[in-house]
């Protein structure tokens, strides 16, 4: 997959997954919409979703990205072409803004992967957010309960 399509792929994968779960979903009309990429309307609440996508086996040792304000939930999509288990499906890690801030601390970037035994793996603290779609359903008034 060409690098310029990775972000678009992640957004479409998240959009598709949200539709499968019967959410009312809209993509940003502007490709460079600040802070969010997808909006979900859940029980008349608007939830702004930022999507970040990376490939596990890229040359970066930690697959970090800058996290900007303007979203409620961040969905990280990690693609793999070498890991037999991860390559079978799209891998979604769903985190609230508060969880992201806790994970990154005072750093500007959020690091998502690490090297173990010369192999790239998703960090444990990120992995615990895998497929936590319930965070969208539970989202209320700018917070998750």
ChimeraX commands (.cxc) that place a marker at each C-alpha (Angstrom):
marker #1 position 0.00,0.00,0.00 radius 0.5
marker #1 position 1.34,3.43,-0.91 radius 0.5
marker #1 position 2.14,5.66,2.07 radius 0.5
marker #1 position -0.21,8.40,0.88 radius 0.5
marker #1 position -3.17,5.96,1.11 radius 0.5
marker #1 position -2.54,4.67,4.63 radius 0.5
marker #1 position -4.45,7.47,6.40 radius 0.5
marker #1 position -7.36,7.27,3.97 radius 0.5
marker #1 position -7.50,3.48,4.42 radius 0.5
marker #1 position -7.72,3.87,8.21 radius 0.5
marker #1 position -10.52,6.42,8.01 radius 0.5
marker #1 position -12.54,4.25,5.64 radius 0.5
marker #1 position -11.96,1.16,7.83 radius 0.5
marker #1 position -13.20,3.03,10.93 radius 0.5
marker #1 position -16.15,4.50,9.02 radius 0.5
marker #1 position -17.12,1.03,7.78 radius 0.5
marker #1 position -16.82,-0.50,11.25 radius 0.5
marker #1 position -18.98,2.22,12.79 radius 0.5
marker #1 position -21.65,1.69,10.13 radius 0.5
marker #1 position -21.61,-2.07,10.85 radius 0.5
marker #1 position -22.34,-1.18,14.47 radius 0.5
marker #1 position -25.37,0.89,13.36 radius 0.5
marker #1 position -24.00,4.33,14.21 radius 0.5
marker #1 position -25.00,7.45,12.32 radius 0.5
marker #1 position -21.62,8.42,10.83 radius 0.5
marker #1 position -20.30,11.33,8.75 radius 0.5
marker #1 position -16.82,11.98,7.38 radius 0.5
marker #1 position -15.25,15.43,7.50 radius 0.5
marker #1 position -15.91,17.37,4.33 radius 0.5
marker #1 position -12.42,18.85,4.32 radius 0.5
marker #1 position -9.39,16.53,4.09 radius 0.5
marker #1 position -7.50,18.74,6.53 radius 0.5
marker #1 position -10.32,19.22,9.03 radius 0.5
marker #1 position -8.55,20.20,12.25 radius 0.5
marker #1 position -8.91,17.77,15.15 radius 0.5
marker #1 position -11.33,15.19,13.81 radius 0.5
marker #1 position -12.02,13.01,10.77 radius 0.5
marker #1 position -15.38,11.39,11.50 radius 0.5
marker #1 position -18.46,12.43,13.45 radius 0.5
marker #1 position -20.77,9.94,15.14 radius 0.5
marker #1 position -24.21,10.94,16.30 radius 0.5
marker #1 position -25.20,8.74,19.23 radius 0.5
marker #1 position -28.41,9.46,21.12 radius 0.5
marker #1 position -28.34,13.02,19.77 radius 0.5
marker #1 position -24.78,13.51,21.05 radius 0.5
marker #1 position -22.08,14.50,18.57 radius 0.5
marker #1 position -18.83,12.59,19.05 radius 0.5
marker #1 position -15.79,13.82,17.11 radius 0.5
marker #1 position -13.42,11.02,16.17 radius 0.5
marker #1 position -9.80,11.46,15.14 radius 0.5
marker #1 position -8.32,8.54,13.18 radius 0.5
marker #1 position -4.59,7.81,13.10 radius 0.5
marker #1 position -3.21,4.96,11.01 radius 0.5
marker #1 position 0.22,3.37,10.94 radius 0.5
marker #1 position 1.93,0.22,9.73 radius 0.5
marker #1 position 3.45,-1.87,12.49 radius 0.5
marker #1 position 6.55,-2.75,10.49 radius 0.5
marker #1 position 7.48,0.69,9.22 radius 0.5
marker #1 position 10.97,2.09,9.77 radius 0.5
marker #1 position 9.93,4.04,12.86 radius 0.5
marker #1 position 10.78,2.26,16.08 radius 0.5
marker #1 position 7.86,3.73,17.99 radius 0.5
marker #1 position 5.23,4.81,15.42 radius 0.5
marker #1 position 4.58,8.08,17.18 radius 0.5
marker #1 position 2.29,10.85,16.06 radius 0.5
marker #1 position 1.32,14.31,17.20 radius 0.5
marker #1 position -2.01,14.50,18.98 radius 0.5
marker #1 position -3.93,17.73,18.44 radius 0.5
marker #1 position -6.98,19.05,20.25 radius 0.5
marker #1 position -10.46,19.03,18.79 radius 0.5
marker #1 position -11.56,15.41,19.12 radius 0.5
marker #1 position -13.46,13.34,21.69 radius 0.5
marker #1 position -12.23,9.86,20.82 radius 0.5
marker #1 position -9.12,8.81,18.94 radius 0.5
marker #1 position -9.14,5.56,17.00 radius 0.5
marker #1 position -5.73,4.20,16.14 radius 0.5
marker #1 position -5.59,1.76,13.24 radius 0.5
marker #1 position -2.46,-0.39,13.17 radius 0.5
marker #1 position -1.92,-2.38,10.00 radius 0.5
marker #1 position 0.49,-5.27,9.77 radius 0.5
marker #1 position 1.83,-7.09,6.76 radius 0.5
marker #1 position 4.22,-9.43,8.59 radius 0.5
marker #1 position 2.55,-10.34,11.90 radius 0.5
marker #1 position 0.40,-13.38,11.12 radius 0.5
marker #1 position -2.27,-12.61,13.74 radius 0.5
marker #1 position -2.50,-8.84,13.18 radius 0.5
marker #1 position -2.50,-9.09,9.37 radius 0.5
marker #1 position -5.79,-11.05,9.33 radius 0.5
marker #1 position -7.89,-7.98,10.13 radius 0.5
marker #1 position -7.92,-4.27,10.75 radius 0.5
marker #1 position -6.76,-3.55,14.29 radius 0.5
marker #1 position -8.55,-0.75,16.13 radius 0.5
marker #1 position -7.47,0.86,19.40 radius 0.5
marker #1 position -10.13,3.18,20.79 radius 0.5
marker #1 position -9.11,5.83,23.33 radius 0.5
marker #1 position -10.73,8.90,24.83 radius 0.5
marker #1 position -8.94,12.24,24.90 radius 0.5
marker #1 position -8.30,11.78,28.64 radius 0.5
marker #1 position -6.72,8.36,28.03 radius 0.5
marker #1 position -4.52,9.76,25.26 radius 0.5
marker #1 position -3.36,12.59,27.52 radius 0.5
marker #1 position -2.54,10.11,30.27 radius 0.5
marker #1 position -0.61,7.86,27.88 radius 0.5
marker #1 position 1.48,10.61,26.33 radius 0.5
marker #1 position 2.02,12.59,29.53 radius 0.5
marker #1 position 3.85,15.84,28.86 radius 0.5
marker #1 position 5.16,14.63,25.49 radius 0.5
marker #1 position 3.70,16.11,22.32 radius 0.5
marker #1 position 3.75,12.75,20.54 radius 0.5
marker #1 position 2.06,9.49,21.41 radius 0.5
marker #1 position 4.27,6.44,20.89 radius 0.5
marker #1 position 2.29,3.33,19.91 radius 0.5
marker #1 position 4.76,0.54,19.19 radius 0.5
marker #1 position 8.09,-0.76,20.42 radius 0.5
marker #1 position 10.70,-3.28,19.42 radius 0.5
marker #1 position 10.86,-6.61,21.26 radius 0.5
marker #1 position 13.29,-9.30,20.16 radius 0.5
marker #1 position 13.96,-7.27,16.98 radius 0.5
marker #1 position 10.26,-7.33,16.12 radius 0.5
marker #1 position 7.76,-4.47,16.18 radius 0.5
marker #1 position 4.86,-4.92,18.62 radius 0.5
marker #1 position 2.01,-2.75,19.85 radius 0.5
marker #1 position 2.83,-1.31,23.28 radius 0.5
marker #1 position 0.97,-2.99,26.14 radius 0.5
marker #1 position -0.64,0.23,27.33 radius 0.5
marker #1 position -2.02,0.80,23.81 radius 0.5
marker #1 position -3.00,-2.83,23.31 radius 0.5
marker #1 position -5.38,-2.73,26.27 radius 0.5
marker #1 position -7.60,-0.36,24.23 radius 0.5
marker #1 position -8.01,-2.80,21.35 radius 0.5
marker #1 position -11.58,-3.03,20.05 radius 0.5
marker #1 position -13.06,-1.02,22.95 radius 0.5
marker #1 position -15.96,0.20,20.79 radius 0.5
marker #1 position -18.13,0.51,23.90 radius 0.5
marker #1 position -16.38,3.84,24.61 radius 0.5
marker #1 position -18.39,5.40,21.80 radius 0.5
marker #1 position -21.70,4.10,23.10 radius 0.5
marker #1 position -20.82,5.20,26.66 radius 0.5
marker #1 position -19.63,8.67,25.64 radius 0.5
marker #1 position -21.60,11.39,27.42 radius 0.5
marker #1 position -21.21,15.17,27.57 radius 0.5
marker #1 position -17.54,15.37,26.64 radius 0.5
marker #1 position -16.54,12.45,28.86 radius 0.5
marker #1 position -16.66,8.70,29.02 radius 0.5
marker #1 position -18.35,7.21,32.05 radius 0.5
marker link #1:1,2 radius 0.2
marker link #1:2,3 radius 0.2
marker link #1:3,4 radius 0.2
marker link #1:4,5 radius 0.2
marker link #1:5,6 radius 0.2
marker link #1:6,7 radius 0.2
marker link #1:7,8 radius 0.2
marker link #1:8,9 radius 0.2
marker link #1:9,10 radius 0.2
marker link #1:10,11 radius 0.2
marker link #1:11,12 radius 0.2
marker link #1:12,13 radius 0.2
marker link #1:13,14 radius 0.2
marker link #1:14,15 radius 0.2
marker link #1:15,16 radius 0.2
marker link #1:16,17 radius 0.2
marker link #1:17,18 radius 0.2
marker link #1:18,19 radius 0.2
marker link #1:19,20 radius 0.2
marker link #1:20,21 radius 0.2
marker link #1:21,22 radius 0.2
marker link #1:22,23 radius 0.2
marker link #1:23,24 radius 0.2
marker link #1:24,25 radius 0.2
marker link #1:25,26 radius 0.2
marker link #1:26,27 radius 0.2
marker link #1:27,28 radius 0.2
marker link #1:28,29 radius 0.2
marker link #1:29,30 radius 0.2
marker link #1:30,31 radius 0.2
marker link #1:31,32 radius 0.2
marker link #1:32,33 radius 0.2
marker link #1:33,34 radius 0.2
marker link #1:34,35 radius 0.2
marker link #1:35,36 radius 0.2
marker link #1:36,37 radius 0.2
marker link #1:37,38 radius 0.2
marker link #1:38,39 radius 0.2
marker link #1:39,40 radius 0.2
marker link #1:40,41 radius 0.2
marker link #1:41,42 radius 0.2
marker link #1:42,43 radius 0.2
marker link #1:43,44 radius 0.2
marker link #1:44,45 radius 0.2
marker link #1:45,46 radius 0.2
marker link #1:46,47 radius 0.2
marker link #1:47,48 radius 0.2
marker link #1:48,49 radius 0.2
marker link #1:49,50 radius 0.2
marker link #1:50,51 radius 0.2
marker link #1:51,52 radius 0.2
marker link #1:52,53 radius 0.2
marker link #1:53,54 radius 0.2
marker link #1:54,55 radius 0.2
marker link #1:55,56 radius 0.2
marker link #1:56,57 radius 0.2
marker link #1:57,58 radius 0.2
marker link #1:58,59 radius 0.2
marker link #1:59,60 radius 0.2
marker link #1:60,61 radius 0.2
marker link #1:61,62 radius 0.2
marker link #1:62,63 radius 0.2
marker link #1:63,64 radius 0.2
marker link #1:64,65 radius 0.2
marker link #1:65,66 radius 0.2
marker link #1:66,67 radius 0.2
marker link #1:67,68 radius 0.2
marker link #1:68,69 radius 0.2
marker link #1:69,70 radius 0.2
marker link #1:70,71 radius 0.2
marker link #1:71,72 radius 0.2
marker link #1:72,73 radius 0.2
marker link #1:73,74 radius 0.2
marker link #1:74,75 radius 0.2
marker link #1:75,76 radius 0.2
marker link #1:76,77 radius 0.2
marker link #1:77,78 radius 0.2
marker link #1:78,79 radius 0.2
marker link #1:79,80 radius 0.2
marker link #1:80,81 radius 0.2
marker link #1:81,82 radius 0.2
marker link #1:82,83 radius 0.2
marker link #1:83,84 radius 0.2
marker link #1:84,85 radius 0.2
marker link #1:85,86 radius 0.2
marker link #1:86,87 radius 0.2
marker link #1:87,88 radius 0.2
marker link #1:88,89 radius 0.2
marker link #1:89,90 radius 0.2
marker link #1:90,91 radius 0.2
marker link #1:91,92 radius 0.2
marker link #1:92,93 radius 0.2
marker link #1:93,94 radius 0.2
marker link #1:94,95 radius 0.2
marker link #1:95,96 radius 0.2
marker link #1:96,97 radius 0.2
marker link #1:97,98 radius 0.2
marker link #1:98,99 radius 0.2
marker link #1:99,100 radius 0.2
marker link #1:100,101 radius 0.2
marker link #1:101,102 radius 0.2
marker link #1:102,103 radius 0.2
marker link #1:103,104 radius 0.2
marker link #1:104,105 radius 0.2
marker link #1:105,106 radius 0.2
marker link #1:106,107 radius 0.2
marker link #1:107,108 radius 0.2
marker link #1:108,109 radius 0.2
marker link #1:109,110 radius 0.2
marker link #1:110,111 radius 0.2
marker link #1:111,112 radius 0.2
marker link #1:112,113 radius 0.2
marker link #1:113,114 radius 0.2
marker link #1:114,115 radius 0.2
marker link #1:115,116 radius 0.2
marker link #1:116,117 radius 0.2
marker link #1:117,118 radius 0.2
marker link #1:118,119 radius 0.2
marker link #1:119,120 radius 0.2
marker link #1:120,121 radius 0.2
marker link #1:121,122 radius 0.2
marker link #1:122,123 radius 0.2
marker link #1:123,124 radius 0.2
marker link #1:124,125 radius 0.2
marker link #1:125,126 radius 0.2
marker link #1:126,127 radius 0.2
marker link #1:127,128 radius 0.2
marker link #1:128,129 radius 0.2
marker link #1:129,130 radius 0.2
marker link #1:130,131 radius 0.2
marker link #1:131,132 radius 0.2
marker link #1:132,133 radius 0.2
marker link #1:133,134 radius 0.2
marker link #1:134,135 radius 0.2
marker link #1:135,136 radius 0.2
marker link #1:136,137 radius 0.2
marker link #1:137,138 radius 0.2
marker link #1:138,139 radius 0.2
marker link #1:139,140 radius 0.2
marker link #1:140,141 radius 0.2
marker link #1:141,142 radius 0.2
marker link #1:142,143 radius 0.2
marker link #1:143,144 radius 0.2
marker link #1:144,145 radius 0.2
view
